[in-house]
Amino acid sequence: MVEDYISKKDRIIATAIEIISESGLSALTTKNIAIKENMSEALLYKYYGDVDEILQDVIDYYFKFDKGIRATISSKNVSYVDKIKAYVDSYAVYYDNYYAMAIIMLQYEELLHNINTRDKLAEGVLERKKFVSQLFEGAIKNSEIKDVMTCDELAMILTGIIMQLTLGRRLIYNKNSFQSEMNRIIDKMMLLLKND
């Protein structure tokens, strides 16, 4: 069975993400994790001292693939616009395949108020924004897109689109994949910004 090959800590993290996705951050308790994992709370404490330790690993897991994605995108020999699209597509595929993971994005505010997750979350979010900003900077310098907004403003718009689509998926059913919706909107955005 596949479950036998997944570490108990990884299963606890996945369960924590499911609980957050289904019931919100306030529902994340050692009791709820233990119930979902069919284990005693005492056994859970063998792996984690408290919920804050679990949350720290959830944040680590949330940003787990970022460095690899950035390295892959940076190494592509394509235009910066194509790199932006590839970057967005990477996360869209990830969130399509692991629906519950996207919920972390909608919990940023509360996680920033937690002293144990604040720094990790801020570092990860700022790294993402910085990378996207650099991609937009390259696109502007190469005259691929119009210089009508700063790189940081464009990165904020892109981040806002991703967050809004993520929230929208939680509110209403959409028959299209997150990836197709995200790509459709980013294509339109790039078309608006395209240098004639």
N, C-alpha and C positions, 0 to 999 in steps of 0.2 A: 504494500500500500504506500502511496506517495507520502502520506502524512508521517510515516515512520522516518522519512528522510529529512523532514523539516524540523529544525531545532525548536525546542519548546519556547525559547525566547522569541523566535520569529513568529511562532503561532500566537503567542501572547500579544505581540505587536499587531499582527493582522486582526486579532480579535478586538483589540483596543480601537483600531481604525474602523472596524465594523460598528462597534458600539457608538462611536462618535458620529458616524454616518447615519445610523438609524435613529439615534435618540439625542444627540448633541453632546457637547463636552461635559456638561454637568452630570450626565449619566455614567461617565467613566469612573467607576469605583472598583476596588479590588474585589468586592463581592460580585459585581456584575461580570467582571472578567472571569472569575473563578466559576461562576455558574455556566457561562457560555463555553468555557474550556473543560467543563465537567471535572473540575479539580477542587481541592479544598483551598481556602485562602491561605492556610499555613504553607501549603506546597507552593503557592504563588510567591510567597515571601522568600522562598529559596532562590528565586530568580530576580525578584525586584523588591526593594525595600518599601516602595510606596508608588502611588499613581504618578507622582512627578518624575520619577525615574523612568517609568513607562513612557510618559509623554516626551521625555528627552529622546528616547529611542524612536518614537513615532516621528519626531521632527527629523532626526537623522535619516530615517527611512524615506521620508518625503523628499529630501534633497539628495538621496543616494545616487541617482543617475545623472545629476547635473554636470559634474566635471566631464564625464564621458560624452554627454550630448554636446557640451561646448567644444570639446576637442574634435569631435566628429564634424561639427558644423564649420569650425575654423579651418579644418584641413580640406574642405571641399573646394575644388577649383571651379567655382561658379560665381555669378554676380552676387552682390550683397543682398539684393532683393530676393534672389533664390535662397540665400542663406537664412534670411528672415523667415521665408516661407517654410524652409526645412526645419528651422527651430520650432516654429509654431506647430508644425505637423508632428514633430517628435513628441511634444507634450499632449497633443490631441490624441494620438494613438495610445499613449500611456494612460490617459484618463478614460479613454473609451474601454480599454482592457481592464482597468482597475477603477471602476466607477467610484468606489468608496474613498479612494485616495484624494480625489478632487475636493472632498469636503474640508480637508485641512485648510485649503485656501480661504474658505468661507469662515474659518475660525481664527484668522490672523489676529483680530483685535483682542479676543480673549486670551490667546496664547502670548500676546505681547504684554499682557498684564500679569503673567505668571513669571516670577523671577527665575524659575528653572528653565524656561523655554525661550524667554525674551531674546537673549543674545544669539542663540542658534538660529532662531527664526529670522531675526533682523539681518544677520549675516547672509543667510540663504536668499532671502527676498532681494536684498541690495545687490548681491552677486548676479542674480537673474536680470535685474533692471540694468545694471552696468553693462552686461554682455549685450543685451538687446539695444541699448543706447549706442554701443560701439558698432553694432551692425548697421544701425540707421546712420551713424556718422560716416561709415564707409560708403553707404549708398549715396549720401549727399555729396561727399568728396568726389565720387566717381560719376557724378551727374546722372545717376540712375533714377533719383527722385528729386522733386522740387525742394528747394530750401525755404519752405514756408513756415516751418516750425523747427524748434530745436530738437536735437536727438533725444534729450530727456523728455520733452513733451510727447514726442512720438512713442517713446517707450512706455510712458504713462497711459497713452491712449490704447496701445496694444494690450497692456496689462489689464486695463479696464474692460476691454472687449472680452478677454479670457475670463475675468471674474464674472462679468455679466452673463456670459454663456453658461458658466458653471452654475450660477444661481438659477438661471432660467431652466436648466435641466432638472433642478430640484423642485421647481414649482409646477412645471407642466410637462407632459409627455411629448417627446419629439421623435418622430419616426426616423429622422435622419441621424446619422452618427455625429458625435461631437466633432470628429475629424472633418467630416464633410461640411458641417456648419461653420467651423472655424476657418477652414480653407476658403469657403465661399466669401466670408466676410473679409478675410485678409487679402484675397484677390481683388476685391472691390477697393479696399483701402489703398493697395499698391497702385491700382489703376488711377485712382484720384491723385496720387502723389507723383505718378510717372512724369518724367520730363518729356515734353513733346519734341 
